[in-house]
Amino acid sequence: MTMITRRAALGAAAAVPFAAGAARAQAPVSFAGQTIEWIIPFAEGGGSDVWARFLAPFVSRHLPGRPNVIIRNIPGGGSITGANEFAQRARPDGLSFFGASASTQLPFLLGDRRVRYDYANWVPVLVSPTGGVVWVHARTGISSVEQIARLRGQELVFPGQTASGLDVVPILALHVLGLNVRFVWGMRGRGEARLAVERGDASIDHQTTPAYLTQVLPMVRAGAAVPLFSYGVIGPNGQVVRDPSFPDIPTFEETYQMLHGRPPQGPAYQAYLACSVAAFAGQKPAVLKRETPPAIIAAYRAAFERVVADPELIANRGEVLGDYPQAVGAAADELYRVATTISPEARAWVRDFLAQHHNVRF
Amino acid sequence: MTDVIFSALLGLLTIERFAFMLLGVSVGLVIGVLPGLGGIAGLSLLLPFIYGMDPVAAIAMLIGLVAVVPTADTFSSVLMGIPGSSASQATVLDGFPLAKQGEAARALSAAFFASMFGGLFGALVLTGAVLAARPIILMFGSAELFMLTLFGLSTVAALSGGNLAKGIAAACLGLAFGMIGAAPATGEYRMDFDTLYLSDGIALVIVGLGIFALPEMFDLLRNGGSIAEGQKLGKGWFQGLRDVVRNWWLSLRCAGIGALIGAIPGIGGSVVDWIAYSHAMQTTKDKSGYGKGDIRGVIAPESANNATQGGALLPTLLFGIPGSGSMAIFLAGMILIGIQPGPAMADRNLDVTYTIIWSLAIANVLGTALCIILAPQISRLTLIRYSLIAPFMVMVICFAAFQASRSFWDLVALLAVGVLGVFMRRFGWSRPAFLIGFVLSLGAERYLYQAVQFSGLEFLTRPLVLVILALTLLSLWAGLRKSSAAVNTEGSVETSRAERMWPQIAFGAFLLAIFGFVVLEGLKNSYLAMLFPVIVGSLGFAMVLLVMAAQLRGPVKAGTANFDTEANATDRGPWPFLLWFTAFIAGVAVVGFFAALIVWFVVFLTVVARTRPLTTVLLTAVACGFILVLASFLNLVFPGGLLQEMVRLPWPFR
């Protein structure tokens, strides 16, 4: 399919080379014959790349003028390199847009000194939420989350990648819950971590939605794994609600209530919530630069509304998009705002906590 | 189960699907032949076309590509002395000398048949193991993986060249280079000079090309002639086949090693060829031919690297853990056609798994056949004056290096490692040892830390750990038994005695400074991130001191420590060509890659190769056309320079 689009676009490009740029000022926006670059700050393969490659043909179909949409991978620095380059280099002409992810959002929220981009300068046109589940092996002696209190007496071992990445979410969650967890770093992916738990080297882990459904769920069914909580998604009124992919698994807030008899609160919880939404419920956004002409922004937003309603996309979304409602329009704005802001107190708290307990330097 | 196996085969044998497999095989062939480009680049080329394809056709295409790369990459290893991809680095050691001696045909045919054998073996292993591999893979925890990295490092003993201290120092240097970037235990950035580029570490492809390809290229340019001395390709196509048949037992063992190492997630395929190579050496009585053109040095790594692909598919399919960089992209392709890897691949999706296995087997045979058909034509390259080939090599090598992170700094890193490679080659510091250290560096540190964290020092008592430990000691013993007979990876000591010692001593002092820096930088970190650099730096420092102490005793008393291939050189050394290369990189920094390429091509061909204007224009046009096609399929923007900072130019100049 992409092949056909590409060929059609090449033909159109030969026919009207530079017409679109001149005409854009007065006529309605059209990208006919243009090539649009979707910048992904990771190498080929992997979550963000697959997400963009899956969506690209639909974006091409629904943008006015049916432009050719290609994926441009700018890997490096755990996505910071690509984000910096988009922020500093890309022109606000709608001919390139950017796909951010948790690895872009978390360093920004936590104030990594290498970050040269500001989410406030970008406008979201789509937010594709995802989810995650924290689970333990049945070796810990529990068979359902209701018995979570039994975990308090033992030391759990969590295999993680680095304390400054996505794993900051389970770090904070488990700290707020008050469980005794020892973190072992240096895993080269969530797959290796899952294997370490399965093997018996470690006992607690978290997985994102597709990996949980295909890899952990069979273990849950076999009685070898027990889900503790999901990070949840943001409901219509801004509250954390259960993840549609796992309606039976309580949210972090529910599990906390179960263990402590009251809802979580305080700076540690606020910090957890900000990071959790940034890393799961409030990603991945596709963004344009804010100074892009309003007509182009409007064209993009309308296109993405049609993209997420496309019956072919809905039929094929599989595990790439999962069961998550794709946020566009005002919903995207709201989710984006929540996912890219953090209160100064919460930020200071996380930075301090990570520096003290996990050697993270900002 | 047998009906699933055969219905998968029948499903594959439609004209359309077969055509797609052929497409994958053809792309893999081209990508494999090009030095430095391997499965990652090839799969990235095909990935944009996957969505919406018939799943079986897509799998056939992707696997077709993956299967043929380690077969086709032999061409540049044998014919050019440049590793075709990270899977064929060891093939260079004996394959290239064979080509120089006019036995390219024999070396290539032995390599292709060994590759095919290894590939089919890998497919066979996958067939049986896919149902039973889960428990085996689960047996390899951090402790076992740490021992395996030690096992890999033990091959340094066999590959250290004439002087063991030099070999260990070279390995330490590789380990130190591998530590650039985030420390596995704490995430602290080491030796990154506070730059984003170095925070990811240096890519393997850059190190491989810099350390092997650039020095080889400069050397060939100096000789002024063609690669094959005496202008003969040799016959020996059947000789090569006979060589494989005669060494079937070695081939089988190496294929087994390849499949096993490939199947264990965490070690990766980039050391398999070295492990197989040193295994061949350790199990041979007469080692004197290794490094000078022993056919077994070709058969061993080539049997192993194709078998690795079959092994590497196991963790990819069953656990969704890509065993290598190309497997990560293959995984993405599977998800795009709607197949999520997991336990279901050995159960509900067994038909998909067998489609993959059949594709692997068929593509291996197809790839071998194509390689043999094309070999006589491709081999002619070795008869052409090298100064005509060199600019193309520079172009492809830079393009491959630039794939690593799509940054101008990739080219700078390539140049820096290349200069290091020139000196290591000149003074006899084993480059294979350097590379093995580099590849295993983070693994060794990561798995040791994790093993201790998970189970304390008790990890040493795990049964599988003890087995691997025994194998490691055996390999060390075999490698050290007759260390004087160890392979001379950088040429023979006898012909490299120098009277003037100061160049060697100066390089030693430079290495001392590097190791000192490693220790000092290491000390800046918290305890867990400090331990490894300090130990490696100190060991390297001590080894260099040992070598220098010997060298300071004078040219004769230094013994094997005295090594300088330039000792009796009468020309200006590799420097003019290093300057040419540096000029190209500098040109990229000013006017960007594409413009610099055009200018550099024209100037180099006119001045060095002395071609006529028409030929110059023609060759430049061919080169530009080729690189543009490749770049447009990869949606690449070439590295820009100062010019691109100031003005906005259309592609490909932007």
Interface residues (C-beta under 8 A of the other chain):
Chain A: M1 T2 M3 E37 E44 G45 G46 D49 V50 R53 F54 A56 P57 I70 I71 R72 N73 I74 P75 G76 G77 G78 I80 T81 N84 R114 V157 P159 T162 A163 S164 R182 V184 W185 G186 M187 R188 G189 G191 E192 R194 L195 A196 E198 R199 D201 A202 P210 A211 L213 T214 Q215 P218 N316 G318 E319 V320 H358 N359 V360 R361
Chain B: I40 L43 S44 L47 P48 F49 I50 Y51 G52 I137 L138 G141 S142 A182 P184 A185 T186 G187 E188 L196 Y197 S199 D200 P265 G266 F319 G320 I321 P322 A328 I329 F330 L331 A332 I335 L336 G338 Q340 P341 G342 P343 A344 S405 R406 S407 R446 Y449 Q450 Q453 F454 S455 S526 N635 V637
